[in-house]
Amino acid sequence: MDIAVIGGGVWGRALAFCFSQKNNVGIVSRRELKFLNTYYSHRVIQIDLKNALKCKYIVIAIKSQAMREWLANVKFHKDSVVIIASKGIEADSGAFMSDIFNEYFPNLKTGYLMGPSFSKEVLESMPCALNIHTKYDIKSIADIFPNFMKIYFNDDVIGGEIAGAYKNIIAIASGISDGLNLGNNAKASMLARGLVEMCRFGMHFGAKESTFLGLSGAGDLFLTANSQLSRNYRVGIALASGKSLKNTLNELGEIAEGVVSTQAVVDLAIKHDIYIPIAYQVYQVLQGKSAINSVKDLIGTNFEN
């Protein structure tokens, strides 16, 4: 087995398909994936965690809120290269995924996969470009990706992580804007200011401004905030219609990481005195405030630069 993908959700299955173009892939899932033999090539099989951890390349695509518990119960081989494809900030602690990984495996070669990449389009082998954010010399890993993916490397790990989490919050705001039929002018304004806000937040933690203008920032934001394929965007549309968060998530039937990331970002912003008006109003809507009142309050806000 060349590569192991940990996580049998939508993104994990898409990544297994992606890597199977050039490699033999094992996928680990809590449930039996009966469709593998028919939908995927013979190069993807379901394996257990013990065998997965023997692979040189391990790709993790589990929900970010489960990362700490999962890491506490595994042991990687010292020569393994681990790519984290999970996006989010731990709600209880405000820790980034790299913080958690460094706590458990400080010397492990890791990279964080970020950028515009809807699972549906990956499964259709449609072209895309992604970043791997890493402090390690693991550029040879680009060879395991399929020909329809262009891979770039970026040493701004914290910037990539913040972009990957924050864009989901702005995608919820974008869904609210469209759900309220506020028009193209309002949405474009909100996305532009959302990018500024994301950059401000990230640079406080040492991220590079250029990261937010690239694939992991603007690229992923423009994708996630403009399509029904985005779970976070659909959450925003539902909330704008007056649905409760509980009913919205039940109907969605999938994880919308932006819901949890919003709480974590607001907590960090309060702690570090960072100005995040859009994320804060998204948080208010998630707490039950009407979407239209949040829009009115946002428009009445005197923005800083």
N, C-alpha and C positions, 0 to 999 in steps of 0.2 A: 504494500500500500504506500503510495507516494504522499498523499495529503489527507488529513482528517479535518472534517468540518464539524464543529460542535454546535448543535442547534438545528432542530428539524422544522423551524418556523419558515415563513415565506422567504425571508432573506437567506437563511441557511440553505434552503433547497435551491435557491437561485445560484448561490455561490458554488454549491456542489456541482450543478450543471455547468457553470462557467469553467471550473477547474477541470472537469472531466473531458474537456476538448483536447487536452494534451496529457492528462495524467490519470492514474487510477485513484479513485477517491472513495474514502469511507466517511459516512455521515452518522453522527451520533444523535439519537433522539429518544425522548422518554416514551414516545408512542411508536408503534410499528408503522413503518412507511411502506405500505403494501404496493403503492403505485410505482416504486422505483424501477421495477423490471419492465414496465410498459412505457413510462414517460421519459425516462432517462436511458442513456446508453448502458451497455453492460459494464462500463467503467465506473459506475457508482453503485456501491453496496452499503447496506446498513451494518455498522460494527458497534462493538461495545467500547466503553471509555478506556478500558485497560489497553486494548489494541490501538485505539486512537492515539494515546499518549506515547506510543512507540514511534510514531511518524516523525519525520524530520520537520515537515511543515504542518502546523496546526492553525486552523482558522476558527476563531470563536465568534459565534453569532447568536449569543443568548441575550436575554433582556438585561439591560444594564443594572437594574435593581437587584438582580440575582447574582451579580458577578462576585461579590465578596464571599458569599456563602459557598459558591462553586469553587473558587480558588482555594478556600480553606481546606478543601477535601481532595485536592489533586497534587500530583508531583510530576513535574516536567523533566524530561531528559535534558541534561546540561547543554547538549548540542542542538536542541530544538529551536526552530524559528517560529514565533507565534505572531499571527496577525489578528488584531482585534477589530472586528467589524461591527461591534456594538456601539451605539451612540447614546450618550446621556450622562447625567450627573447623579451621583448617589443622593437620594432625597434626604436621608437622616443626617448625614455628615457633611454634605456639600463636596464630597471628594470626587475628583475626576477619575476616570478609569485608569489613567496612568499612575495616579496616586495609589490606588488599590493594588495594581500590579507590582509597583515598586515596593510596597509594603510586604508582599508575600514572596516576590521573585525579583530582587533588585538587580541581579546579573543576567537575567534572561533576555535574549535578543527578541525585541518586540517591535511591532509597527502597528499603526492605526490607520485603517482603510477608510478614507473619506472622499466625498465628492458626489456629484449628481448621478444617481443610479437606481432607478425604479426596478424592482424585482421582475415585474412583468416584461420589461424591455430587455433585461439581461437574459431571461429565459427564451427570448426570441432572437438572441444573438445580435441585437442592435448595437451599433457602435457607441462607445462612451469613453471618457477619460477620467481617471481617478488619481488621487494622491495617496501615497503611503507616508505617513508622518513617523519619523523614526530618528533616533540618535545613533543608530548602528549602521554599519556598512553591510546592508543586506540587498544591494541592488540586483544581485543575481536572481532574486525572487521574482523579478519581472518576467522571467522566462516561463514561469508556471501559469501565467495568465493567458487567456485566449487571444487570438489575433484581433478580435473586435474590441479589445480593451487596450487603451493607451495608458501606461502607468508612469506617473511622475513621483519623484521623491522630495520630501520637504522635512527639514530638521526641526520645524516648529511644532512640537508635539502638543503643547498646551493650546496653541492657537487652533490646530486642527480639531482637537476635542471640543473646545468651546464653540467653534463654528458648527460642528456636527450636532451639538445639543441646542444651541441658540436658534438655529434656523427653523427648528420644529416649533418653537414658540412663535416666531414671526409668521410661520405658515398657518398657525391657528388664527392669528390676527387677520391674515389675508382671507381665510375662509369666512371670518366674521364680516369683513368688508364686502365680500361678494354676496354673502347671505343676506345682508341688509340692502343690497343693490345700491351701494354708494357710488359706483361708477369707476371708470378707469383712472381718472385724475386722482381720486382719493387713494386707490390701491397703489398706484405708482409712487405717490408721496409717502405712503406708509412703508412700502418696501425699501425705498431709499433711506428713510429715517431709521428703519429697522436695521439696515446694514450699518449705519453710523453707530447705532446703539450697541450692536453686536461687537463692533470694533472697539468701542470705548470700554466695554466690559472686559473684552479679551486682553487689551493692552494693559489694563490694571494688573493682570496676573502674569505679565511678561510676554504676551504673545506679540507677533509681528503684524504690523498693519497690512503688509502685502498678502498674508495668509487669507485675510477676509475679502480681498479683492480677487482671489483666485477660485479654483475649483471647489475647495472645501467650504468657502464662505459664500461669495456671490453666486457661484455656479450651483451649489446645492440649494441655496435659498430660492433662486429663481425657479428651479425645478419644483421644489416642494411646495412653494406658495402659489402655484399656478395650475394645479391639476387635481382632478378627482381621484387620481391614482394615489395621491398623498393622504394617508390616514389622518394626519394632523390638520390638513386643510379641510377635510370632511368633518372633523370635530368642530372647527370654527363655523362652518355652514350650519351644522345642527344647532349649535348654541345660539346662533343668530336668529334661528326660527323659534326660539323659546324653549327648546327641549332641555331637560335637566342633564347635567354631566353624567349621572348614573345611567339614564336611559340612552344617552348618546353612546357611551362606551359599550353598553350591552348590545346595541344594534350594530355597532362597528364590528364586534367580535374579534378584534385584533388589538395588539398593543399600540398605543399612540404615545410614544416616549415624551412628546412635548408636554403632556399633561403633568407628568412627574417632574420633568426638567424645569418647568415654570416655577414650581415651589422652591426648588433648589437654587435657581438663579436669583429669585427675589430675596431669599434668605441671605445669600452671599452679598447681594447688592446692599441690603440693609446693614450687614455686618461691616462692609468695607466702604459704605457711603458712596455708592456708584449710582449715577443717574440713569434710570432705565424706564422711562414713562410708558413705552409700548408694552414691554413685558409685564409691567406692574398692572396695567389695565387688563391684559389677558388673564393674569392671576385673579383679578377682581371678578371677571366674568366666570372663571372656573369656580369661584367661591359662591356664585349665585347672583351677582350683580347683572342687571339687564345690559345686553350688548349695546343698545342704543345710548344708554346713559354713559357707558364707558367711552363711546365715541365722542359724545359731547364733552366729557371731561378732558379727553385727549386733545381735542381741537382747542379747548380753552387753555391748554398748558403752554407756557412760554418756554420753548425749547432752548436748551443750551447748545453750543456748537458741537 
